[in-house]
Structure formats: structure tokens, C-alpha cells
């Protein structure tokens, strides 16, 4: 099939590679404009653009596709390009731009979206983060037919994945990206044969995965150790959770929840109960304790707790805030 692909990050690049390697003709790639990144804030191409250029696939990077938006001339040019590029279907994965109805109606076989959850649970921008954060036992990939609503379109294919107690957003992202690539290839094969029936999403079980903000990343030690452990996994690798120790901001990337410990007194949430190479860094929470196993001091590297303590000693009885 002739495919137009729209996507930006690594999650999307994995799907693009799967479609390309399956023998489909990628006639055009849409991706977000290059963004400044790194310490030098140099412009960097998206993972999707890098793959496309490496395989001589034409790339377009419009800042908007909305004819009634802030950049109507840019959107009109993009519409003209889409209309003039012969194709069968558009595949969308983590593109980052809203596709208006005027775009959704262009592909003869419509627009297929690769979504990182089991719809209708976790519609929206951060389905992987939110599934881990709330403790869902499983998630998955849904291939859906796109419509104007936010991830509301009919479901075409879906596959489940268990969420392990050790999964972070980073590890689960990689699992789901590979699964998304496999499923979209299956979907395109079945679509070409006219054997891809659609199922309307149920009204029961709808939840929304709001975009992750850095303001959410602070650890509130009044919460249970279990919920804090999930949050740390959900925010790893980005934006990373953090806590204050005096005037220093410490990032926490790995931790595990411990049952309530038998200490002499009832500890105050945030109190450091242990800070040694043998026992690690154990912190009191609203319920239970949290053992911090990977941390990062300002300007430093992510380190195991024992190495972190060598360069940033913590005192038992003091508090994170």
C-alpha cells in the first residue's frame, strides 16, 4: 500500500520502520519542525525525520494543519501536498499536531492511529505514564480509525501487555513501540484485503491521560510508599521525580516500596531512616517506607544509592521536603 506517515518521536519511528520494512511504500512523512535540544540548544531533527532522510523518504514539517488556525497559509500548502501525493492511507503515531477533519478526509482509506493504551482507557497525551502511575495491571496498543474527537475513533486491532512491578515509562514505551509496529503492519495487510472490521469504543471505562507537567514531578512524602514508587516509575526517564534536601533538588529515578518498618518512634513523612551503603536510602512515607535506589544530585549523573551517598552524604533523622 502507499502510505503517508505522520509522527515525531522514537515511538513513531519504530512504527515507521516496521511499515517500511514490511514493504509498504512510504510516499511522504509528516513530522514536527526541528526543535532546539541539548546544552547547546542546537536544532535537532525528530526520530521520524532522521529515519525518513536515511531512507530517502520525502519529509514535510508544517507547524499547523488547521486552515482556520494561526498559520493558514502553511496549512493550505500542507493540504495541497497531501492532495497531490497519491496514497491509500495515512498512519499517525504520536505526531503532536491535531489533524482537522479536512485532513482526515483526504486519504481514500482514512487515517489509522497507533495509540499506547487499551482504549477507551487513557485517551490523550500520556497513556503510558498514567497507566503506571495509577497501578494498572495491564495496558496495550490500540489501532483505531481516526475521527475528530480525541482518541474516540472506532477500534480496529488491539493487543494487551502486562505491566510489571519493575516497568518504567521508558521500558514500557519500548515494549509498546515494538508492539505498535507489529500491529500496524497487520492492520495494513488486513485493510488491503478489506478484512479490517471496526468496533465502536464503549462508553464505559473512558479515562483521559493528561499531558505530564514538570510541576507534577515533586514527591509528596505524605502519600503511601506504593503510590510514590509508581510515580517514580511513571516519570522515569522524563521528567524524573524530585525532592528537596535543604536547598538542593534531588532527582529520584528508581525506588521500591517497603512495608511499615519497626522503628522506635513513628517517623515523620520525608524523614530519612537509613542512609548507608549497606541498607541504602530509606525514607518514611505516609504509609510504609520507600527505598531510593537511583538518584541524581544537581549537575551530577544518575547513580546507584551507594555511589550517590559517596558524593552527597545524607544524615539519618533529617528530612526530604
Secondary structure, 3 states (H helix, E strand, C coil): CEEEEEECCHHHHHHHHHHHHCCCEEEEEECCCCEEECCCCEEECCHHHHHHHHCCCCEECCCCCCCCCCCHHHHHHHHHHHHHCCCCEEEEECCCCCCCHHHHCCCCCCEEEEECCCCCCCEECCHHHHHHHHCCCEEEEEEEECCCCCCCCCEEEEEEEECCCCCCHHHHHHHHHHHHHHHHHHHHHHHHCCCCCCECCCCCCCCEECCCCHHHHECCCCCEHHHHHHHHHHCCCCCCEEEEECCEEEEEEEEEEECCCCCCCCCCCCEEEEEECCCEEEEECCECEEEEEEEECCCCCCEEHHHHHHHCCCCCCCECC
